[in-house]
Amino acid sequence: MTILDDFTRFINSDRYQYTESDVLVGLGWQNRQAAFDYFFRKSEDGGFTVVAGVESVVRLIESLNNTPASEKRAVFSQIIREEELLEALVNLTFTGNIYAMREGELAYANQPIMVVEGDLLSTKILETPLLNAMNYQMAIASKASRVSRAAAPRQVLAFGPRRAHGFDGAALGAKAALIGGCAGHSALATEYLYNEPSVGTMSHSYIQAFGVGSKAEYAAFKAFIEVRKKRHNSLLLLIDTYDSLAIGLPNAIKAFQDNGISNDYIGGFGIRIDSGDLAYQSKRARAKLDEAGLTKAKIVLTNGLDEYSISNLILQGACFDSVGVGDAIAVSRDNPCFGGVYKLVSIDGQAVIKVSGDRAKTLTPARKELYRIYQNGEARADLITLQSDSDKEKLLAAADITITAEQDRLSKTYFEAGSYTVRPLLVPMVLNGRLTEEGKLLSDVGRSRSYYQQNLATFSAEHKRLSKPHLYKVNLSEELYNLKYNLIKEIILN
């Protein structure tokens, strides 16, 4: 038995989607045209999140369309007993469209991150695998962003494959972490899949393999340097196996000096500290390294770090060049469940709505578009519109426009004609069942990471702070607002 891959990821699903599909096929509704939105209702801190996972979704579409019917039958026949539904699934392809934010985009609550439109059967069975891919990677990319912002300008290395949830989690989590601002990662699978070089130092077990005590540790450092310097590899020595300052650091300095490693070494060198008082030890280590003439030696700190502990280290004047972060990023430790949802917003071109006693769960209906408004290069507000919409036309013409908050109709923001620029955030990734050029570029992690950095630079410091970020305006167009609340009134009156 192998783990799910490629096409079989479609059966990584909740049973109810196939139970419903049986009914839809029985009614002959499988080819009705549907539009679903993927969005989230709340972020960890009330601020933005970082988009990741779109590539996994478009790969699902590729696998559905490229898998022979015989293979589909072999998979579906093991879990589907209803003959009519089985035949529909065996012959199913996705011929619709997917519009999504690019990976590395900054997204806010209740705005469409992805729009899937196509036949009702294929859009229905896509729900759980899509949520599985998007929610995990959105969580990791967003946490990586928080940690990287806390550490800046120091680098953050994603050292979390061993903590990730499963094989896919290790590879895709590292990819998402890179998109969210991490400077490096340790996952070989991510390097293999995305050509993003992995990095690493050494473990305590490596040192223990040379025996016990100071002499064994020195021998481990010496061997490490002798072998790896031949290829100009990075030489980062883990110094806390016994005593970081009394044993490990002197051994590291001696090993560097005995083997000719100086500030001129082109491969990079330094130490890693993985336990104890990191602020105190790093300051003492920096002083000792500098005293030995190793002023270019790097200091890497690890040991259960997250954005809060990193911020505290900086406040204490800790001396370090980078941090290795494990489970805080790999599983988004303190906020592991990203609450993305996938909701039907129109059927056969007709807007539909879900109304809930929990106001936050009342759906914004209809097939929508999303635009970001900039003034002087700074992101100022996002506006969600209908596809055909007078506010959309004003935006595209850079005309005078006033946008109004959905929950507070007295809260209005005016943008004068010519004072702003606008950018659509939803771009086509799949059209008529085929990947667009933009969809094909989703595997370029470096491109997505650069895109994230560019977007981040357009947001104010107040919007980027980790605690209680300034409220960013995400409003509905007047026509979309009226459609939503007229539908709600219609339901109440009926």
BELZIPE-V670178 format. One record per residue. SS is DSSP state (H for helix, E for strand, L for the rest). BURIAL is b if it has 9 or more other ideal C-beta (glycine too) atoms within 8 Angstrom, else e. D_CENTER is the distance of its C-alpha to the mean C-alpha in Angstrom with 1 decimal. Layout:
ss: {SS & SS}
burial: {BURIAL & BURIAL}
d_center: {D_CENTER & D_CENTER}
This chain:
ss: {L & L & L & L & L & H & H & H & H & H & H & L & L & L & H & H & H & H & H & H & H & H & H & H & H & H & L & L & L & L & L & L & E & E & E & E & E & E & E & E & L & L & L & L & L & L & L & L & E & E & L & L & L & H & H & H & H & H & H & H & H & H & H & H & H & H & L & L & H & H & H & H & H & H & H & H & L & L & L & L & L & L & H & H & H & H & H & H & H & H & L & L & L & L & L & L & E & E & E & E & L & L & L & L & L & E & E & L & L & L & L & L & L & E & E & E & E & E & E & H & H & H & H & H & H & L & H & H & H & H & H & H & H & H & H & H & H & H & H & H & H & H & H & H & H & H & H & H & H & H & H & L & L & L & E & E & E & E & L & L & L & L & L & L & L & H & H & H & H & H & H & H & H & H & H & H & H & H & H & L & L & L & L & E & E & L & L & H & H & H & H & H & H & H & L & L & L & L & L & L & L & L & L & H & H & H & H & H & L & L & L & L & L & H & H & H & H & H & H & H & H & H & H & H & H & H & H & H & H & H & H & L & L & L & E & E & E & E & L & L & L & L & L & H & H & H & H & H & H & H & H & H & H & H & H & H & H & H & L & L & L & L & L & L & L & L & L & L & E & E & E & E & E & L & L & L & L & H & H & H & H & H & H & H & H & H & H & H & H & H & H & L & L & L & L & L & L & E & E & E & E & L & L & L & L & L & H & H & H & H & H & H & H & H & H & L & L & L & L & L & L & E & E & E & E & L & H & H & H & H & L & L & L & L & L & L & L & L & L & E & E & E & E & E & E & E & E & L & L & E & E & L & L & L & L & L & L & L & H & H & H & L & L & L & L & L & L & E & E & E & E & E & E & E & E & L & L & E & E & E & E & E & E & E & E & E & L & L & L & H & H & H & H & H & H & H & L & L & L & L & E & E & E & E & L & L & L & L & L & L & L & E & E & E & E & L & L & L & L & L & E & E & E & E & L & L & E & E & E & E & E & L & L & E & E & L & H & H & H & H & H & H & H & L & H & H & H & H & H & H & H & H & H & H & H & H & L & L & L & L & H & H & H & H & L & L & L & L & L & L & L & L & E & E & E & E & L & H & H & H & H & H & H & H & H & H & H & H & H & H & H & H & H & L}
burial: {e & e & e & e & e & e & b & b & b & b & b & b & b & e & e & e & b & b & e & b & b & b & e & b & b & e & e & e & e & b & e & b & b & b & b & b & b & b & b & b & b & e & b & b & b & e & b & b & b & b & b & b & b & b & b & b & b & b & e & b & b & b & b & b & b & e & b & e & e & e & b & b & b & e & b & b & e & e & e & b & e & e & e & b & b & b & e & b & b & b & e & b & e & b & e & b & b & b & b & b & b & b & b & b & b & b & b & b & b & e & b & b & b & b & b & b & b & b & b & b & b & b & b & b & b & b & b & b & b & b & b & b & b & b & b & b & b & b & b & b & b & b & b & b & b & b & b & b & b & b & b & e & e & b & b & b & b & b & b & b & b & e & e & b & e & e & e & e & b & b & b & b & b & b & b & b & b & b & b & b & b & b & e & b & b & b & b & e & b & b & b & e & e & b & e & b & e & b & e & e & b & b & e & e & e & b & b & b & e & b & e & e & e & e & e & b & b & b & b & b & b & b & b & b & b & b & e & b & b & e & e & e & e & e & b & b & b & b & b & b & b & e & e & b & b & e & b & b & b & e & b & b & b & b & b & b & b & e & b & e & b & e & e & e & b & e & b & b & b & b & b & b & b & e & e & e & e & b & b & e & b & b & b & b & b & b & e & b & b & b & e & b & e & b & e & e & b & b & b & b & b & b & e & e & b & b & b & e & b & b & b & b & b & b & e & e & e & b & e & b & e & b & b & b & b & b & b & b & b & b & b & b & e & e & b & e & e & b & e & b & b & b & b & e & b & b & b & e & e & e & b & b & b & e & e & e & e & e & e & e & e & b & b & b & b & b & b & b & b & b & b & b & b & b & b & e & e & b & b & b & b & b & b & b & b & b & e & e & b & e & b & b & b & b & b & e & e & b & e & e & b & e & b & b & b & e & e & e & e & e & e & e & b & e & b & e & e & e & e & b & e & b & e & e & b & b & b & b & b & b & e & e & b & e & b & b & e & b & b & e & e & b & e & e & b & e & e & b & b & b & b & b & b & e & b & b & e & b & b & e & e & e & b & b & b & b & e & e & b & e & e & b & b & b & b & b & b & b & b & b & b & e & b & b & e & e & b & b & e & e & b & e & e & e}
d_center: {29.9 & 26.6 & 23.0 & 21.6 & 20.6 & 20.6 & 22.7 & 23.2 & 19.7 & 21.2 & 23.3 & 20.4 & 21.3 & 23.2 & 26.9 & 27.5 & 25.7 & 28.4 & 31.1 & 30.5 & 30.3 & 33.8 & 35.1 & 33.6 & 35.2 & 38.4 & 38.6 & 38.0 & 34.9 & 32.4 & 32.6 & 32.2 & 29.6 & 26.6 & 23.6 & 20.6 & 17.9 & 14.4 & 13.6 & 13.3 & 16.3 & 15.3 & 12.7 & 13.3 & 15.5 & 16.4 & 14.6 & 11.6 & 7.9 & 5.3 & 5.1 & 3.8 & 6.5 & 9.4 & 11.1 & 11.6 & 13.3 & 15.5 & 16.5 & 17.7 & 19.8 & 21.2 & 22.1 & 23.8 & 25.8 & 26.8 & 27.8 & 31.6 & 33.2 & 34.8 & 31.6 & 30.2 & 33.5 & 33.3 & 30.0 & 30.7 & 34.3 & 33.3 & 31.7 & 33.3 & 36.9 & 37.6 & 39.1 & 38.4 & 34.7 & 34.6 & 36.2 & 33.8 & 30.8 & 32.4 & 33.1 & 29.8 & 27.7 & 25.2 & 26.9 & 24.8 & 22.1 & 18.4 & 17.4 & 13.8 & 11.9 & 11.0 & 7.6 & 7.4 & 9.5 & 10.0 & 10.8 & 13.3 & 14.9 & 17.1 & 16.3 & 15.7 & 12.2 & 13.9 & 17.6 & 19.2 & 23.0 & 25.5 & 28.0 & 27.8 & 27.8 & 24.9 & 22.7 & 23.7 & 23.0 & 19.5 & 18.5 & 17.6 & 16.0 & 13.8 & 12.9 & 12.5 & 10.0 & 7.9 & 8.4 & 7.5 & 4.2 & 3.6 & 5.8 & 5.0 & 2.8 & 5.5 & 7.9 & 7.9 & 8.7 & 11.4 & 12.8 & 13.0 & 14.6 & 17.0 & 18.0 & 18.5 & 20.4 & 20.3 & 17.7 & 15.2 & 15.1 & 12.8 & 15.7 & 14.4 & 15.3 & 18.4 & 16.6 & 13.9 & 15.0 & 16.7 & 16.8 & 13.9 & 11.8 & 13.1 & 12.4 & 9.1 & 7.8 & 9.3 & 8.0 & 4.3 & 6.4 & 8.5 & 6.4 & 6.0 & 9.7 & 11.1 & 14.3 & 14.8 & 14.3 & 16.9 & 15.9 & 18.6 & 17.1 & 14.2 & 17.0 & 19.0 & 16.6 & 15.1 & 17.9 & 16.0 & 18.7 & 18.3 & 20.1 & 22.1 & 25.1 & 27.5 & 27.9 & 30.8 & 32.1 & 32.7 & 34.9 & 36.6 & 37.5 & 39.9 & 41.8 & 42.0 & 42.4 & 42.4 & 44.2 & 41.8 & 38.8 & 40.4 & 41.2 & 37.5 & 36.5 & 39.3 & 38.5 & 34.8 & 35.8 & 38.7 & 36.7 & 33.5 & 35.3 & 37.0 & 33.8 & 32.8 & 29.8 & 28.0 & 30.2 & 28.4 & 30.7 & 29.8 & 32.6 & 32.5 & 33.9 & 37.2 & 37.4 & 35.0 & 37.6 & 40.9 & 40.1 & 36.8 & 36.8 & 40.4 & 39.8 & 36.8 & 38.9 & 41.9 & 39.9 & 38.5 & 42.0 & 43.8 & 41.7 & 41.8 & 38.3 & 38.5 & 36.6 & 37.4 & 35.3 & 32.9 & 30.4 & 29.3 & 30.4 & 30.1 & 29.6 & 27.1 & 27.9 & 26.4 & 28.6 & 31.0 & 31.1 & 28.5 & 29.6 & 33.3 & 33.0 & 30.8 & 33.4 & 36.2 & 34.6 & 34.0 & 37.6 & 38.9 & 37.0 & 38.2 & 41.7 & 41.6 & 40.8 & 37.2 & 35.7 & 32.9 & 31.8 & 28.2 & 27.3 & 24.1 & 23.6 & 22.0 & 22.8 & 20.4 & 19.0 & 16.5 & 16.3 & 19.6 & 21.6 & 20.5 & 21.7 & 24.9 & 25.4 & 25.3 & 27.8 & 30.0 & 30.2 & 28.7 & 29.0 & 25.9 & 24.1 & 20.8 & 19.3 & 18.0 & 15.6 & 15.5 & 14.8 & 13.7 & 10.3 & 10.8 & 11.5 & 10.5 & 14.3 & 15.6 & 13.4 & 12.4 & 12.8 & 10.4 & 13.2 & 12.2 & 15.5 & 17.2 & 20.5 & 23.5 & 24.5 & 27.4 & 29.8 & 32.1 & 31.3 & 32.2 & 29.9 & 29.3 & 28.3 & 27.6 & 29.4 & 28.8 & 30.8 & 27.5 & 27.1 & 23.3 & 23.4 & 25.6 & 24.0 & 24.1 & 25.9 & 26.3 & 24.5 & 22.9 & 21.7 & 19.7 & 20.8 & 19.9 & 23.1 & 23.7 & 26.8 & 27.7 & 24.2 & 22.5 & 20.3 & 22.7 & 21.8 & 20.3 & 22.7 & 22.2 & 25.3 & 27.0 & 27.4 & 31.0 & 31.1 & 33.4 & 30.8 & 28.6 & 31.8 & 32.4 & 29.0 & 29.4 & 32.9 & 31.8 & 34.5 & 35.2 & 32.8 & 32.4 & 29.4 & 29.9 & 27.7 & 27.7 & 28.6 & 31.1 & 33.2 & 34.9 & 31.7 & 31.9 & 30.5 & 32.6 & 31.6 & 34.7 & 35.2 & 34.2 & 32.4 & 28.8 & 26.7 & 24.2 & 21.3 & 20.1 & 16.4 & 16.6 & 17.6 & 19.1 & 17.2 & 20.0 & 23.6 & 26.4 & 24.5 & 23.8 & 20.8 & 21.2 & 21.1 & 17.7 & 16.5 & 18.0 & 16.2 & 12.6 & 13.4 & 14.0 & 11.2 & 13.5 & 13.9 & 10.3 & 10.3 & 13.7 & 12.8 & 10.3 & 13.3 & 15.7 & 14.2 & 14.0 & 17.6 & 18.7 & 18.0 & 20.8 & 20.9 & 21.6 & 18.4 & 16.4 & 18.4 & 16.9 & 19.7 & 20.9 & 19.3 & 21.7 & 21.5 & 20.0 & 22.0 & 20.6 & 23.8 & 25.4 & 28.1 & 31.6 & 32.0 & 28.8 & 29.8 & 33.3 & 32.2 & 30.1 & 32.8 & 35.6 & 34.1 & 33.8 & 37.5 & 38.5 & 37.2 & 38.9 & 42.2 & 42.2}
